[in-house]
């Protein structure tokens, strides 16, 4: 029986998330989401926080910083590399680097409007990035980044979104997040005294 993992659901929603089919293990792990304006700031925050958190993620958007994060083995996830961009935020070089360093691409439903032209534009960028992930065997995940109950979706619903855009099976809700979690929990062996999602600006 596969475990369905989403690191970015607010821990206060844990019980509801479990009812929807998400593993409590991923919701209870410690997550640090980093925001940075330049490589020096990003590097400093990575080094400061890496050993204290189970999952380290970077809020993407700036292509140069996306690439730096893809090239950093200490990073686990680059969330929405396409955010605020006319392009998809990554290319084949980035996909290769992310694969080499085992950095997952994070697709967040928070970035997708329910309807309209912008929804179509975002999903077009997702389709391009998913194609790169599949081609270069780059890990990827999908999340709701749910902050309230109405934003939680079932694992099969999220998997269906990426399947419709060209992904394979349940990889983004099961295989890849499970691999990240197991690798990091083993490496850190409960070094964190914090659980839930925290953003560092």
C-alpha positions in Angstrom: 0.0 0.0 0.0 1.7 3.3 -1.1 2.1 6.1 1.3 1.0 9.5 0.0 3.2 12.4 1.1 2.7 16.1 1.1 5.3 18.1 3.1 3.5 21.5 2.7 0.1 21.0 4.3 -0.3 23.1 7.5 0.2 20.8 10.4 -3.0 22.1 12.1 -4.9 20.3 9.3 -3.2 17.0 10.0 -6.3 15.1 11.0 -8.3 16.3 8.0 -5.3 15.5 5.8 -5.2 12.0 7.1 -8.9 11.5 6.4 -8.1 12.6 2.8 -5.4 9.9 2.5 -2.2 11.8 3.3 0.5 10.2 5.5 0.9 11.9 8.9 4.6 11.2 8.7 5.1 13.8 5.9 2.9 16.4 7.6 4.6 16.1 11.0 8.1 16.4 9.6 10.0 19.6 10.0 10.0 21.8 6.9 11.8 25.1 6.2 10.8 27.1 3.1 13.5 29.6 2.2 13.1 32.9 0.4 16.1 34.8 -0.9 17.0 37.7 -3.2 20.5 36.6 -4.2 22.8 33.6 -4.1 24.7 34.8 -1.0 21.5 35.1 1.0 20.3 31.7 -0.3 23.6 29.9 0.4 23.7 31.4 3.9 20.2 30.2 4.7 20.8 26.7 3.3 23.9 26.3 5.4 22.2 27.7 8.5 19.1 25.5 8.3 20.1 22.3 6.6 20.9 20.2 9.6 17.9 21.4 11.7 15.1 20.5 9.3 13.9 17.3 7.6 12.8 19.1 4.4 14.5 22.2 2.9 12.7 24.0 0.1 13.2 27.2 -1.9 10.5 29.4 -3.2 11.5 29.7 -6.9 10.9 32.2 -9.6 14.2 33.9 -10.2 15.9 31.8 -12.9 19.4 32.4 -11.6 18.4 31.3 -8.1 16.4 28.4 -9.4 19.5 27.1 -11.1 21.6 27.6 -8.0 19.1 25.7 -5.9 18.9 22.9 -8.5 22.7 22.7 -8.3 22.8 22.3 -4.5 22.6 18.8 -3.1 21.6 20.2 0.3 18.3 21.4 -1.2 15.3 19.1 -1.4 12.6 21.0 -3.3 12.4 24.0 -5.5 8.8 25.1 -5.3 7.1 26.6 -8.4 10.2 27.7 -10.4 7.8 29.3 -12.9 6.3 31.7 -10.3 6.0 35.3 -11.7 7.7 34.4 -15.0 6.8 34.4 -18.6 8.8 31.2 -19.2 8.6 28.0 -17.1 11.6 28.9 -14.9 13.8 26.0 -16.0 15.3 24.3 -19.1 17.1 21.1 -19.9 20.3 22.2 -18.1 18.3 22.9 -15.0 16.5 19.5 -15.2 19.8 17.7 -15.6 21.3 19.5 -12.6 18.3 18.9 -10.4 18.4 15.2 -11.3 22.1 15.0 -10.6 21.7 16.6 -7.2 18.4 14.8 -6.4 16.5 18.1 -6.0 12.8 17.8 -6.7 10.7 20.2 -8.7 7.6 21.3 -6.7 4.3 22.0 -8.4 2.0 24.0 -6.2 -1.8 24.4 -6.7 -1.5 27.7 -4.9 -0.1 29.1 -8.2 -3.0 27.9 -10.3 -6.2 30.0 -10.5 -9.5 28.0 -10.8 -10.3 29.4 -14.2 -9.2 31.9 -16.8 -6.3 32.7 -19.1 -3.7 32.7 -16.3 -4.7 29.1 -15.4 -4.0 28.0 -18.9 -0.7 29.8 -18.9 0.5 28.2 -15.7 -0.5 24.7 -16.8 1.3 25.2 -20.0 4.5 25.9 -18.0 3.8 22.9 -15.9 3.5 20.7 -18.9 6.9 21.9 -20.2 8.6 21.3 -16.8 7.0 17.9 -16.4 8.2 16.9 -19.8 11.7 17.9 -18.8 11.4 16.0 -15.5 10.3 12.8 -17.3 13.1 13.1 -19.9 15.9 13.7 -17.5 14.5 11.5 -14.6 14.2 14.6 -12.4 12.2 14.0 -9.2 9.0 16.1 -8.8 6.2 16.5 -6.4 2.8 18.2 -6.3 1.3 20.0 -3.3 -1.7 22.1 -2.4 0.3 24.0 0.2 -3.0 23.9 2.0 -3.5 26.5 4.7 -7.2 25.7 5.3 -9.5 22.7 5.1 -11.1 23.8 1.8 -7.7 23.7 0.1 -6.9 20.0 0.9 -7.3 17.6 -2.0 -7.0 13.8 -2.2 -3.7 12.3 -3.4 -5.5 10.8 -6.5 -6.8 14.2 -7.4 -3.3 15.8 -7.4 -1.9 12.8 -9.2 -4.6 13.3 -11.8 -3.5 16.8 -12.5 0.1 15.9 -13.3 -1.1 12.8 -15.2 -3.2 15.0 -17.5 0.0 17.0 -18.2 2.2 14.0 -19.0 3.5 12.6 -15.8 3.8 9.0 -14.8 1.5 7.4 -12.2 1.6 8.4 -8.5 5.2 9.5 -8.6 4.6 13.1 -7.5 2.5 12.1 -4.4 4.1 8.8 -3.5 7.4 7.7 -5.0 9.5 10.9 -5.0 8.3 12.5 -1.8 8.7 9.2 0.0 12.3 8.9 -1.3 13.1 12.4 -0.1 11.6 11.8 3.3 13.3 8.5 3.9 16.7 9.8 2.8 16.5 12.9 5.1 15.1 11.2 8.1 17.8 8.6 8.0 20.5 11.3 7.5 19.3 13.5 10.4 18.0 10.9 12.8 15.5 13.1 14.6 17.9 16.1 14.9 15.0 18.5 14.5 13.0 19.6 17.5 10.4 21.4 15.3 7.6 20.0 13.2 5.4 21.7 10.6 6.1 24.3 7.9 8.1 27.4 8.6 9.0 30.1 6.0 12.3 32.1 6.3 12.1 35.4 4.4 
